[in-house]
C-alpha cells in the first residue's frame, strides 16, 4: 500500500480518496476505518479530574440542565463541547436520537417499537431512553 499527501491550500476540509484495482473486503475495511477516525480527543471532567475518554467505552452523550454529559459503565463525565460539535466529530457508531442525546449503537441491547411509532432504546448499564419523533427515520435507517 502506498500513502501520499497532497497539500491543497484551497481545500475546505480533509478529503481521502482510495485508489484500488477493485473493491474488496480489505478496501471496505480501510474505508470504514477512515470514516470512523475521530481526530479530536474527548476529555471528561469528574470531581475536578480530567480524564481522556475512550470513545468505545461511552454508552451515551446527553445534555441536561444546559450541560453535556457522557455516560460510561464506570461513571458519568461532564463534557465541555456541545452535542452538535460532538456529533460532527464522533465515529459513525454514534447516532443522534434526539436534540438532547447521542447513543453509541454498539451499546444498544434492544429497541422496543410500539404501535404509536415510538422507539424505546435499552442500553448497557440499565439505561433506557426514547428516540424523538424527529429522529425516528434516521435511527431506523442506521440501526435497522
Backbone as numpy.savetxt, mean C-alpha at the origin, in Angstrom:
# Nx Ny Nz CAx CAy CAz Cx Cy Cz
21.84 -9.78 -17.69 20.99 -8.62 -17.69 21.89 -7.39 -17.69
21.50 -6.42 -18.46 22.24 -5.16 -18.54 21.35 -4.05 -17.98
21.93 -3.18 -17.19 21.20 -2.05 -16.62 21.88 -0.77 -17.08
21.10 0.14 -17.65 21.62 1.42 -18.14 20.89 2.56 -17.44
21.55 3.71 -17.38 20.93 4.92 -16.85 21.07 6.01 -17.90
19.97 6.68 -18.19 19.97 7.79 -19.13 19.39 9.00 -18.41
20.18 10.05 -18.29 19.71 11.26 -17.62 18.91 12.09 -18.61
17.71 12.49 -18.19 16.83 13.30 -19.02 16.34 14.47 -18.17
16.91 15.65 -18.39 16.56 16.81 -17.57 15.14 17.28 -17.80
14.51 16.85 -18.87 13.13 17.24 -19.16 12.11 16.25 -18.59
12.57 15.14 -18.03 11.66 14.13 -17.47 10.99 14.66 -16.21
9.70 14.37 -16.07 8.95 14.78 -14.89 9.08 13.78 -13.75
9.28 12.51 -14.11 9.29 11.43 -13.13 10.26 10.35 -13.61
10.52 9.39 -12.77 11.37 8.26 -13.15 10.54 7.32 -14.00
11.12 6.87 -15.10 10.44 5.93 -16.00 11.38 4.75 -16.24
10.86 3.55 -16.13 11.65 2.34 -16.35 11.05 1.57 -17.51
11.88 1.22 -18.48 11.45 0.42 -19.63 12.24 -0.87 -19.61
11.55 -1.99 -19.71 12.19 -3.29 -19.72 12.22 -3.80 -21.16
13.43 -4.01 -21.69 13.59 -4.58 -23.04 13.95 -6.05 -22.88
13.22 -6.91 -23.55 13.47 -8.35 -23.46 13.06 -8.99 -24.78
13.69 -10.14 -25.12 13.32 -10.82 -26.36 11.86 -11.31 -26.36
11.33 -11.63 -25.16 9.94 -12.06 -25.05 9.49 -11.91 -23.60
8.19 -11.95 -23.41 7.63 -11.87 -22.05 7.77 -13.24 -21.41
8.29 -13.26 -20.18 8.48 -14.53 -19.47 8.17 -14.31 -17.99
8.22 -15.39 -17.23 7.98 -15.30 -15.80 9.01 -14.40 -15.14
10.27 -14.51 -15.56 11.33 -13.66 -15.00 11.08 -12.18 -15.29
10.64 -11.89 -16.51 10.35 -10.51 -16.89 9.18 -9.99 -16.06
8.13 -10.80 -15.90 6.98 -10.39 -15.10 7.37 -10.14 -13.65
8.24 -10.97 -13.09 8.70 -10.79 -11.71 9.52 -9.51 -11.58
10.34 -9.22 -12.58 11.12 -7.99 -12.57 10.21 -6.77 -12.62
9.23 -6.80 -13.49 8.27 -5.69 -13.61 7.53 -5.50 -12.29
7.09 -6.58 -11.67 6.36 -6.48 -10.40 7.26 -5.92 -9.30
8.53 -6.34 -9.28 9.46 -5.82 -8.27 9.68 -4.32 -8.46
9.77 -3.88 -9.70 9.93 -2.44 -9.97 8.68 -1.69 -9.54
7.51 -2.22 -9.85 6.26 -1.57 -9.46 6.12 -1.47 -7.95
6.60 -2.48 -7.23 6.46 -2.50 -5.78 7.55 -1.72 -5.05
8.53 -1.23 -5.79 9.61 -0.48 -5.18 9.07 0.82 -4.59
9.35 1.05 -3.35 8.91 2.28 -2.67 10.15 2.94 -2.07
10.68 4.00 -2.72 11.93 4.58 -2.28 11.88 5.32 -0.95
10.71 5.75 -0.53 10.61 6.54 0.68 10.47 5.63 1.90
11.42 5.70 2.83 11.27 4.90 4.05 10.11 5.45 4.88
9.46 4.57 5.60 8.32 4.97 6.41 8.73 4.90 7.88
8.64 6.04 8.55 9.00 6.11 9.96 7.75 6.24 10.80
7.72 5.50 11.91 6.61 5.56 12.84 7.08 6.08 14.18
6.22 6.82 14.85 6.55 7.42 16.14 5.67 6.81 17.21
6.31 6.36 18.29 5.57 5.78 19.41 6.32 6.10 20.70
5.65 6.79 21.60 6.22 7.15 22.90 7.58 7.83 22.77
7.72 8.75 21.84 8.94 9.51 21.68 10.06 8.80 20.95
9.80 7.58 20.48 10.82 6.80 19.77 10.43 6.70 18.30
11.40 6.94 17.43 11.17 6.82 15.99 11.61 5.43 15.55
10.73 4.74 14.81 11.02 3.39 14.35 10.85 3.32 12.84
11.83 2.74 12.15 11.69 2.52 10.71 10.78 1.30 10.54
9.67 1.51 9.84 8.67 0.45 9.71 8.91 -0.37 8.45
8.86 -1.67 8.61 8.90 -2.59 7.48 7.50 -2.58 6.88
7.39 -2.20 5.62 6.07 -2.06 4.99 5.29 -3.38 4.99
5.99 -4.51 4.95 5.31 -5.80 4.96 4.67 -6.10 6.31
5.11 -5.42 7.37 4.54 -5.67 8.70 3.32 -4.80 8.98
3.06 -3.82 8.12 1.93 -2.91 8.34 0.63 -3.60 7.94
-0.34 -3.58 8.84 -1.66 -4.15 8.58 -2.55 -3.13 7.91
-2.58 -1.91 8.46 -3.39 -0.85 7.88 -2.82 0.50 8.28
-3.20 1.51 7.51 -2.85 2.89 7.80 -4.16 3.67 7.78
-4.40 4.46 8.79 -5.68 5.14 8.89 -5.53 6.51 9.55
-6.50 7.36 9.32 -6.50 8.66 9.99 -7.57 8.67 11.07
-7.23 9.32 12.17 -8.14 9.43 13.30 -7.78 10.72 14.03
-8.78 11.56 14.28 -8.57 12.83 14.97 -7.48 13.67 14.31
-7.52 13.74 12.97 -6.60 14.55 12.16 -5.15 14.09 12.25
-4.93 12.85 12.63 -3.59 12.26 12.66 -3.62 10.96 11.89
-2.46 10.53 11.40 -2.36 9.29 10.63 -1.59 8.26 11.44
-2.12 7.04 11.48 -1.52 5.96 12.25 -1.30 4.73 11.36
-0.30 3.94 11.71 -0.06 2.66 11.06 -0.12 1.58 12.12
-0.95 0.57 11.87 -1.04 -0.56 12.80 -0.18 -1.70 12.29
0.62 -2.26 13.19 1.34 -3.51 12.92 0.83 -4.52 13.94
1.32 -5.73 13.86 0.87 -6.74 14.82 1.38 -6.42 16.23
2.45 -5.64 16.34 3.01 -5.32 17.64 2.41 -4.06 18.27
2.21 -3.01 17.42 1.85 -1.73 18.01 1.29 -0.78 16.94
0.75 0.34 17.40 0.24 1.38 16.51 1.22 2.55 16.54
1.56 3.09 15.36 2.54 4.15 15.24 1.91 5.40 14.62
2.35 6.55 15.08 1.96 7.82 14.48 2.84 8.02 13.24
2.22 8.41 12.12 2.94 8.64 10.87 2.82 10.12 10.55
3.93 10.74 10.17 3.90 12.18 9.87 3.84 12.42 8.37
2.87 11.79 7.73 2.57 11.99 6.31 1.06 11.94 6.16
0.56 12.47 5.08 -0.87 12.36 4.83 -1.16 11.03 4.14
-2.41 10.61 4.19 -2.79 9.37 3.50 -2.54 9.49 2.00
-2.77 10.67 1.43 -2.55 10.86 0.00 -1.08 10.69 -0.37
-0.18 11.22 0.46 1.25 11.05 0.23 1.65 9.58 0.34
1.12 8.92 1.36 1.44 7.51 1.56 0.91 6.66 0.41
-0.31 6.91 -0.02 -0.92 6.14 -1.10 -0.07 6.19 -2.36
0.51 7.35 -2.63 1.33 7.52 -3.84 2.66 6.77 -3.75
3.15 6.52 -2.53 4.47 5.92 -2.37 4.48 4.48 -1.86
3.33 3.96 -1.48 3.29 2.59 -0.97 3.27 1.58 -2.11
3.75 0.35 -1.86 3.68 -0.70 -2.88 2.23 -1.04 -3.23
2.05 -1.75 -4.31 0.72 -2.06 -4.84 -0.12 -2.94 -3.92
0.50 -3.58 -2.95 -0.26 -4.44 -2.04 -1.15 -3.60 -1.11
-0.91 -2.30 -1.04 -1.72 -1.42 -0.21 -2.85 -0.84 -1.04
-4.07 -0.99 -0.49 -5.28 -0.60 -1.22 -6.06 0.41 -0.39
-6.45 1.49 -1.03 -7.27 2.50 -0.37 -8.69 1.97 -0.30
-9.28 1.92 0.92 -10.65 1.42 1.05 -11.63 2.51 1.48
-11.10 3.66 1.87 -11.96 4.79 2.23 -11.10 6.05 2.25
-11.74 7.19 2.46 -10.96 8.43 2.55 -10.03 8.43 3.75
-10.31 7.58 4.72 -9.52 7.60 5.95 -8.73 6.32 6.20
-8.66 5.41 5.20 -7.98 4.15 5.49 -7.38 3.48 4.25
-6.18 2.93 4.44 -5.48 2.12 3.44 -5.14 0.80 4.13
-5.40 -0.33 3.46 -5.09 -1.62 4.07 -4.05 -2.36 3.24
-3.31 -3.23 3.92 -2.35 -4.11 3.26 -3.12 -5.35 2.81
-3.25 -5.54 1.51 -4.06 -6.66 1.00 -3.50 -8.01 1.41
-2.19 -8.08 1.72 -1.59 -9.34 2.18 -2.04 -9.69 3.60
-2.60 -8.73 4.32 -3.03 -8.95 5.71 -4.54 -9.17 5.82
-5.23 -9.24 4.68 -6.68 -9.47 4.71 -6.94 -10.96 4.94
-7.75 -11.26 5.93 -8.12 -12.65 6.21 -9.34 -13.03 5.38
-10.35 -12.14 5.38 -11.53 -12.42 4.56 -12.32 -11.14 4.32
-13.16 -11.19 3.30 -14.07 -10.10 2.96 -15.49 -10.62 3.10
-16.34 -9.88 3.78 -17.75 -10.25 3.90 -18.57 -9.28 3.05
-19.27 -9.83 2.05 -20.15 -9.02 1.21 -21.57 -9.24 1.68
-22.35 -8.17 1.76 -23.75 -8.38 2.13 -24.66 -7.92 1.00
-25.94 -8.16 1.15 -26.90 -7.86 0.10 -27.02 -6.37 -0.20
-26.69 -5.53 0.76 -26.76 -4.09 0.55 -25.58 -3.58 -0.28
-24.61 -4.45 -0.55 -23.47 -4.08 -1.39 -22.27 -3.56 -0.63
-22.31 -3.62 0.69 -21.15 -3.17 1.46 -20.18 -4.34 1.67
-18.94 -3.99 1.95 -17.90 -5.00 2.16 -17.26 -4.75 3.53
-17.27 -5.79 4.35 -16.60 -5.74 5.65 -15.27 -6.48 5.48
-14.19 -5.85 5.93 -12.84 -6.40 5.78 -12.36 -6.89 7.13
-11.92 -8.15 7.18 -11.34 -8.73 8.38 -9.83 -8.84 8.15
-9.07 -8.17 9.01 -7.62 -8.13 8.88 -6.96 -8.90 10.01
-5.68 -9.20 9.82 -4.92 -9.84 10.90 -4.95 -8.95 12.13
-4.77 -9.52 13.29 -4.81 -8.76 14.53 -6.22 -8.48 14.99
-7.18 -9.25 14.47 -8.59 -9.12 14.84 -9.13 -7.70 14.57
-8.68 -7.11 13.47 -9.13 -5.78 13.07 -10.23 -5.93 12.02
-11.32 -5.21 12.23 -12.43 -5.20 11.26 -12.69 -3.77 10.84
-12.94 -3.61 9.55 -13.23 -2.29 9.01 -14.16 -2.45 7.81
-14.60 -1.35 7.25 -15.53 -1.41 6.11 -14.97 -0.62 4.93
-15.32 -1.08 3.74 -14.97 -0.37 2.51 -16.06 0.67 2.28
-15.67 1.91 2.05 -16.68 2.93 1.78 -17.25 2.71 0.38
-18.47 3.16 0.16 -19.15 2.95 -1.12 -18.34 3.51 -2.28
-17.68 4.62 -2.05 -16.89 5.26 -3.09 -15.75 4.37 -3.61
-15.22 3.48 -2.74 -14.07 2.66 -3.10 -14.42 1.20 -3.39
-15.70 0.83 -3.34 -16.08 -0.56 -3.54 -15.64 -1.11 -4.89
-15.86 -0.37 -5.96 -15.49 -0.88 -7.29 -13.97 -1.04 -7.41
-13.21 -0.11 -6.86 -11.75 -0.22 -6.89 -11.28 -1.44 -6.10
-11.85 -1.66 -4.94 -11.47 -2.79 -4.10 -11.81 -4.10 -4.80
-13.00 -4.19 -5.40 -13.38 -5.41 -6.12 -12.43 -5.68 -7.26
-12.03 -4.64 -7.97 -11.11 -4.77 -9.10 -9.74 -5.30 -8.67
-9.25 -4.79 -7.54 -7.93 -5.15 -7.06 -7.92 -6.50 -6.34
-8.93 -6.77 -5.53 -8.89 -7.93 -4.65 -9.69 -9.14 -5.11
-10.61 -8.96 -6.03 -11.47 -10.09 -6.38 -11.24 -10.55 -7.78
